[in-house]
Amino acid sequence: MKGHVLRAFVKKEFLHIFRDYRTLMVLFGMPIAQVILFGYAITTELRDVKIGVWDMSKDQKSIELISNITSSEFFALNDNVSASHEIEASFKKGRVKAFLVFPNDFGNKLERGTASIQIIADASDPNTANIITNQLTSIIQRWDMLEKSKTLRRAFIDTEVRMHYNPESKSVLLFVPGVITIILMLVSAMLTSISIAREKEMGNMEILLVSPLKPAVVIIGKILPYLMLSLVNALIIMGIGNVVFEVPVNGSFVLLLLECLLFIVVALSLGVFISTKVESQQMALMMSLFALMLPTILLSGFIFPISSMPLPLQWISHAMPPKYFIIIIKAIMLKGVGIAHIWKETLILSLMAVFFIGLSVKNYKSRLE
Amino acid sequence: MNKAITANKLTKKFGNFIATNAITFDVDKGEVFGFLGANGAGKTTAIKMLTGLSRPTSGEATVAGLDIYRHAEQIKQQIGYMSQKFSLYEDMTVSENIEFYGGIYGLKRSEIRERGGKSLDQLSMTNVRNHKVNSLPLGWKQKLAFAVATLHKPGIVFLDEPTGGVDPITRRQFWEMIYQAAEEGITVFVTTHYMDEAEYCNRISIMVEGLMVACDSPAALKSLHNASSIEEVFIKIARNKE
């Protein structure tokens, strides 16, 4: 009889979800829009950044260095000027992001060891300017080393930087795990808390409480549909990430799904917990937005690195379930590690799930006082 | 045991406010028992205590011979409830609502189909069974809600202001449904503030400010207070209180 009752309840929940186009939009429209937005719009990779040069010496060495820089995939030469006021004009027209200025007699100065190059960057976007100047500096230094080792016939220590697990510094590799986290949190916590609050608001909850339905059946019946849909969602995001942005899943796919399941349970229990505290759908929405969504985005390490936060915020971030999930999901997707490397985070999430489920069951009143 | 409901000094306090003050009454099996009173007189509070939605501050009560404190879960199997707030799911069709409520009372699919079909026939709503509930007029919804509340054939059905805001003709039809349920042996406990509806009940009790001030058959109350209608009885009693 139990399974029969639960089936009736779950069927009703699915009817609610599929008949409300707003819920459907949040469920399926948003994940797709978010992945595409984050994948295309927010990018920190350098590719064919336009630069300009003012070469006052035009000797063999300067021309060699310029061609070295522009032959990399990072930079493309877009402007060649011969006076300082043209630099300003070029920036203003938006033709270039940075300028290289070579002094007179560059080749001779280089041999005497007094050569210098000026880099002028457009810092109206400071983040990009930083990345560009770093990249330019490192290319120039490596070229310099190479030159010196030729003339002195002595080997220099050459450092080669390799960005492991994300060799091309692709930002989308970091955003896909982040978006999965946000979407799972949003769908699971917000939609469940709203749907339970709706039963209260409309008066249906009274009927359910008078009926022989066990509270556990009500809670499971509410959770189960969103659990399934959230998993589908995680698969959709990973699919888009994989097909459109070539985000790999290097680790075990089964482990990844199990970890997603664990995080969804945490988020769902948070949603049920919220719904036991509020009386209306509006309150449920506000609570899940401010108490869950903002911390998920701001404090989970998704956008801002936790290590650069002030200490009190770092402490708060330790209490955020998404923080641990982002660590886990990045480790599985990008590093391809197994459970041995992420058991600590998994354990913390499991404890959180037990804690919130316990709290919700305690809070769920089978009597309306 | 042929009492459907007994209540002994049942009391509910919210802080200093006494919603129901030591009300004592009983309801016979198969009876249509009316609970009358102005808004805020304590009718809904009484119904919530009897259905297990609210825990009494003090006093005793039994429903279907079961103690409301110790056997709350068994009582749930025996009763049907129609709340003051409209309680069907608006975004689901008539059939889907019947299936859902039948399902949570553990009815088999065949039972739901058979009883649901019969109810829809009686309500002449068979042709709208695939319409969403929110497209139906209020009176139809209320009649449907009553049919749904009695689908699992409860011994007792609690109706909290079932006819609020409904037109006179539909109210009349609604009371015919109540009578039919009573004929099938279902005890009906109904609250209302329409005094004319009180005349349809076997017995009525009148509540004023949390106190039960009268409890008898409509005819007995009318002759006791020398009045021609229940409305007159109610006004006389209310005046006496002041």
Contacts between the chains, C-beta under 8 A, distances in Angstrom:
chain1	res1	chain2	res2	distance
A	1	B	106	4.9
A	4	B	103	6.9
A	4	B	106	6.8
A	4	B	108	8.0
A	5	B	103	6.2
A	5	B	104	5.7
A	5	B	106	5.9
A	7	B	103	7.3
A	8	B	99	6.8
A	8	B	100	5.6
A	8	B	102	7.8
A	8	B	103	2.6
A	8	B	104	5.9
A	9	B	100	7.7
A	9	B	103	7.3
A	9	B	104	6.6
A	11	B	99	8.0
A	11	B	100	7.5
A	11	B	103	7.9
A	12	B	89	7.0
A	12	B	92	7.0
A	12	B	96	7.5
A	12	B	100	4.8
A	15	B	89	7.9
A	15	B	91	7.2
A	15	B	92	5.5
A	15	B	96	6.3
A	16	B	89	7.4
A	16	B	91	6.2
A	16	B	92	7.8
A	19	B	91	4.8
A	19	B	92	7.8
A	20	B	91	6.9
A	202	B	85	7.0
A	202	B	86	7.8
A	202	B	87	7.7
A	202	B	90	7.9
A	203	B	83	5.5
A	203	B	84	7.7
A	203	B	85	2.8
A	203	B	86	6.6
A	203	B	87	5.3
A	204	B	87	5.6
A	204	B	89	6.7
A	206	B	53	6.1
A	206	B	81	7.5
A	206	B	83	4.9
A	206	B	85	7.1
A	206	B	87	7.0
A	207	B	81	6.4
A	207	B	83	6.3
A	207	B	87	4.7
A	207	B	101	7.9
A	208	B	104	7.3
A	209	B	52	7.6
A	209	B	53	5.9
A	210	B	51	4.9
A	210	B	52	6.6
A	210	B	53	6.4
A	210	B	76	6.5
A	210	B	79	7.0
A	210	B	81	4.2
A	211	B	76	6.3
A	211	B	101	7.9
A	211	B	104	5.2
A	211	B	105	6.3
A	212	B	73	7.0
A	212	B	76	4.3
A	212	B	77	5.2
A	212	B	104	7.6
A	212	B	105	6.6
A	212	B	106	7.1
A	213	B	104	5.2
A	367	B	52	6.9
A	367	B	53	6.1
A	367	B	54	6.2
A	367	B	55	5.7
A	368	B	48	7.2
A	368	B	53	4.9
A	368	B	54	6.4
A	369	B	54	6.2
A	369	B	55	7.0
